[in-house]
C-alpha cells in the first residue's frame, strides 16, 4: 500500500513539475537561474560585514586579547 501511494505521489509531483516547466518555456521564462541578483549580492555583503564586525569586537575584547597574547607568548617562549 505504501509503495502504491508513494508511486502515485511521485507521478503527481513529476506531472506538476513538467507542467510548470512547459508553462515557463511558453512564456519565455527560465527557472534555472544559477546566479544571484544585485539585491542578493548586497544582502550577502551586508551580512559578511556584520559578521566581520562582530568577530572583530570579540577578538579585540579584553579576555580574548589577553588569551591570544598568552598563546603567542607561550609559543615564542617554547624550547626547541
C-alpha positions, 0 to 999 in steps of 0.5 A: 500500500505504501509503495502504491501511494508513494508511486502515485505521489511521485507521478503527481509531483513529476506531472506538476513539475513538467507542467510548470516547466512547459508553462515557463518555456511558453512564456519565455521564462527560465527557472534555472537561474544559477546566479544571484541578483544585485539585491542578493549580492548586497544582502550577502555583503551586508551580512559578511560585514556584520559578521566581520564586525562582530568577530572583530569586537570579540577578538579585540575584547579584553579576555580574548586579547589577553588569551591570544597574547598568552598563546603567542607568548607561550609559543615564542617562549617554547624550547626547541 
